[in-house]
Amino acid sequence: MAEGEELQTFTSIMDALVRISTSMKNMERELICPVCKEMYKQPLALPCMHNVCHICASEILVQHGYICCDPSSEPTSPASTPATRSPRMGRRVIPKPDRLDRLLKSGFGTYPGRKRGGVHPQTVSFPCPACQRDVDLGERGLGNLFRNLTLERIVERYRQTINISTAIMCQFCKPPQLEATKGCTECKSSFCNECFKLYHPWGTQKAQHEPTPPTLTFRPKGLMCPEHKEEVTHYCKTCQRLVCQLCRVRRAHASHKVTPVLSAYQALREKLTKSLAYILSSQDTVQLQIAELEETVKHTEVNGSQAKEEVSQLIRGLCTVLEEKQAALLQAIQESQQERLASLHHQVQEHRAMLENSGMVGYAQEVLKETDHPCFVQAAKQLHSRIVRATDSLQSFRPAATSSFSRFQLDLSREMKLLTDLTFIKAPEAPVIDTQRTYAYDQIFLCWRLPQHSPPAWHFTVEYRKSDTKAKALKLWQRREEVRGTSALVEYLDTDSVYVLRVKGCNKAGFGEYSEDIYLHTPPAPVLNFFLDNRWGFNRERLAISKDQRAVRSVPGLPMLFAAERLMSSCHLSIDLLIGDVAVTQGRSYWACCVDPSSYLVKVGVGLESKLQEWFQVPQDVVSPRYDPDSGHDSGAEDATVDAPPPYAFLTIGMGKILLSHGSALTSRDPSGCTIPLPPRIGICLDYERGKVTFYDAVSFRGLWECGVDCSGPVCPAFCFIGGGALQLQELVASKQERKVTIGGLSKLD
């Protein structure tokens, strides 16, 4: 039992060592310079959040035409001795003197980015080897960058952990050099015991230097400002840069948010700790995602091979079709050739029969020698027919078949273009939603089209969701797959809500990009479906109702013409009234209509059914203040008491304008009234329980006017006309004939 426990403990220790080794090897990738592919030596922090060795950065700038200071010296300290340079320096190519002369003559100073004689100092552009972007280093070039001391310490600890620290030799011994045993941060050098005593004599200032372990990299005790050589004490949030006291008082940071470095340290440490804790707590999720990615890699390999095989199979099939077509075409040519040759050979034989030495001529000569009349007639009659045919053939000679095969030529220009253009199919481009035909009423009618040169789509996916700005989280998209055609209905939506809709197409290549989102506002109440009542009451001479009872036109004609003179003397001119065939007795209802902008005077609204019937029996006239076209809204409030609501309420529209004067004008601050342009559609919302009617711009659902109305009985939609005009009730979405599919329910109509 003890041996089993020891074996288990040993196994656990070995597993832990393997994990540590793997972790160290993985971390090593973070410590490798992207240029020299070795561990960082004096790394500089670039503005793009990447690091690069100081030496590597200097060489890159020299290659791009900039003159840099000694790359072996530290950016924030005096130049180090030759022995402190990186071992890589022996393998570096130092610019030749003639190249340096050319660069100096071209106008570059000895400091990075400084151009002689220039009005404005040149900024240094550094190509980051990690992100492949050009990083602006400012006027001072590398001298404007901080040295990443934290990364240096991590590299040094890593070297000590994996035991790759090389022997450091004394920098002052005469050959042969001894191994260094001490280092001096002040002198920035490594010494053996004897040389350390020699260069730090007793009783001098250098004797106060504290020895440190030998190293190739001597770092300053703290991070220094590269410009002022002062210790950084603050952090500029605006520039996202560490600054010293001198930087802080400069005009460049006058209006910036500057905090003490301790505050920045605490805030960033807390964020980094939380982020790291989240990553460590999500190890299982990372492993699942890695497994998913590995599975995706396998599927990619399999699907790629399958795609290659499918393409090869299609090309082979195309070649087979071409071979079969070639055989059929050659067979047709062969049959035509044989038929023509047979006809020509027969014609040749007929002509040869006409020759002197031919059998037919000799036979005819022998027949002519016959003296017996009956026998001659018998033999000559048959022979004469043959000779007549030969004579006719001789006189009207034409080859029995043409030798040309021009009708067997192939025009492969179209096929060659198709084969040349043969390529992989592409997914459809993002559809374009037709905003002129898309609208929301009883349902949402969504219409779209593909761009002109887009690949075709087999079907579309329509997605929509309710847009709620107050909700903490976005609602999930509701999706309808395989929508045929280029339009769709979206049903069963909430009233007075904004919906976001988008569409994407699909073909054999997969799904394309989504269209731009479109926002549609549903009506504030359920839509009331009604028709214009053509059974009683209205003036048939002046009002013409369409066959579908959804539109009406006022035709004043001669009565209006005859009354023109009397208009100047307060004539009595009748108002034509028309109502809907449905009355509202409860709840909230909404409907919309379009008014012709050229209409002289049209009033849309609601009224008590009983009062409207009385109006039909006793027509009113224009001179009454209630119906004067200039009196604004006809609410009936002039004849009613203060507390009693009016029996009807109308919105006055004329000559492309809406008059807002009485009641609650939702769009006007001026109680005396104003006019606003007529929108494309007018919406009317009746709240029966509250006794309120509200008029809307039915496109933007902006409120126009609101007033009370008597709802003690059934209330009907009503429309009034004075003079010429036209009105059209908005068509229900469900009745549109061009719909391709209905979504939102179980049934789909193609």
C-alpha positions, 0 to 999 in steps of 0.5 A: 500500500505504501509503495502504491502511494509513493508511486502515485505521489511520484506520478503526480510530481512528474505530471506537475513538472511536465505542466510547469515545463509546458507552461514555461515553453509556452511563455517563451513565445512571449519573450521572443523578439519578432525581429531577431527571434531571440529573447529580448535585449533592452526591449522598447515599448512601441505605441502600438503595444508591441515590443522590440529590441533596441538594437533591432529597432535601430537597424530597422530605422537605418534600413528605412533611411534614418540615422540612429545613435549607437544602437548598443547604448541604452536609451535612458542611460549613458553608452555602455561599454563594448563588452555589454553589447549583445552577443548578436552584435557580432552577426549584425551588418553595420551600415557602411560609411558611404551609406551613412554619407549619402544619408547625411547629404540627403538631409537627415540629421544625426538624430532620428527623424531630424531633417536639416534645413526643414521648416517642420521637424520630420516625424519618424515612422516605424514599421512594427514587425508584429502588427505590420503597421507604421507607428508614428514615433514623433520627432525624437524617434526611438528617444521617445520610447520607454524601456520595458524594464518589466519585460527585461526582468521576466526574461532574466528570471526565465533564463535563471529558471530554465538554466540557460544563463551563459557565463559572463566574463569580466570586462576589464581582465586582460586575456585570458579573461576570467569569469565575472563574479560581481556586477556594479549598477553604477558602473554598468559593468561586470568584474571578477574579484580582482578587477572589482577591487582594482576599480573600486579602491578603498577610500574613494567614492566608487568604494561605496558602490554596492556589488550585484550579481553579474549580468549583461543588462544593467537596468536603472533602478526606476523607469525614467522619462526618455526625454527629461531623464527624470523618474516618472511619477504620473500617468496621462490618461489622455495620451495613455503615457507615463510622464514625469514632473517636467512633462506634467507642467508642459503645455502639451498636457495642460488640459489632459487627465493626469493621475498619480502613477500609484492610482494608474497602477492600482486601477490597471492591476485590478483590471489585469487581475480580473481579466486573468481571473476570468481567463483562469476560471474559463479554462473549461470553456477554452478547452471546449473551444479548442476542441471545437476548433480542432473539430473544425480543422478536421471538417475543413480538411474533409470538406476541402477534399470533398470539394476538390473531388466534386469539382474534379467530378464535375469537370470529368462530367463536362469532358464526358458530355463534350466527348459524347457531343463530339462523337454525335457531331462527327457522326452527323458529318460522316453520314452527310458525307456518305450520302453526298458521295453516293449521289455524286458517284451515281451522277458520274455513272450517268455521265459516263453512259453518254460517252461514245464508247459507253454501253448505252450509246453502242446499244442505241446504235444497234437498236437503230439497225433494227428494220422490224417496225414493231420490234424497233418501237418496243426497244426504242421507246424504253431507250429513248426515255433513258437518252432524254434523261441523259440529254436533260442532265447534260443541258442543265448540269449541276452536281448532285451534292455540294462539296461544302460543309460550311453548315457543319461549322461550330460557333464556340464563342459563347461556350468558350466565354462560359468556360473561361468565366467558369469559377466558383459560385458566390453567395448572394450580396446583401439585399437592398430593402425597398423602403418605398414599398415596405410599410407597417399597418395591420401587419408588416409588409417587407420588400427587398431586391438583390443588387444588380450584379449579385449572384442569384439567391435560392431563398432568403432568411428574414429576421426581426425583433422588437426594439426596446430601448428600456430593456437591459438586454437585446431581444433575440432575433426571430428567424424565418427560413427559406422565404421564397420570392422578394417580399414577406409578411410579418404577422402577430406583432405588438401594437405601438412598437418598433421592430428591426428587420433584416434579410439575407440570401442563400444559394449553394455557396451559403448565406450572404451578408445581411441587409441594412437594418430597417426600423418600422413602427407598428400602429398605436392600436389594432387596425380597423378594417372597414369600407366606405358606405355607399348605401345611403346618405351621400350625394351621388352627383358629387361623390364617386366611390371606387368599386372596392369601396376603398377610395372616393373622389369629390367631383363638384362639377356644375353646381360648384361652378354655378355657386362661384359667383355667390361665394363672394356674397356668403352663399350657402354651399353644402358639405358632402359627408361620407362614413365607414360601414363599421362602427366602433363600440369598444377598445382602441381602433386605428386606421389610415388614409391618403388625402390628395394634396390638391384637394380643396378642403377635406375633413377626416375624423370620427362621429357618433353614428346617430349624429351623423345620420341626423346630418345626412337628413338635414345637410349643413351649409358652409356659412355656419361657423362650425363648418367654415373652412377657416375655422380649423377643426370641427369638434362641435365644441362651440354648441356643447357645454364645457363638460360635454364632449363633442359628438364628432371631431375632424382634422381639417386638410386643404391644399396640401396643408393641415390646419392646427388651431383648436384642441390639443395640437401635439406639434404646435406650441402656439395656441392660436394655430398653425399649418403644417405640411400634409404627410403622405398618410394620415392616421386616426386612433380612437380610444373608445373607453377614454373618449379620445381621438388622436391624429398621427402622421402615419409614416413617422407616427408623430402625433398631430392633434388630439381631442375628446369625442362623445362615445356614448354610442357607436362611433363611425369613421367620417369624411367630409368634402368641400369642393374637389378632392380625393381620398384613399383608405390605406390598403391592408397588408394581408390583402396585398397580392404580391406577397410571396410568403406569410411568416409569423404563423404556421402557414406559408403562401408561395 
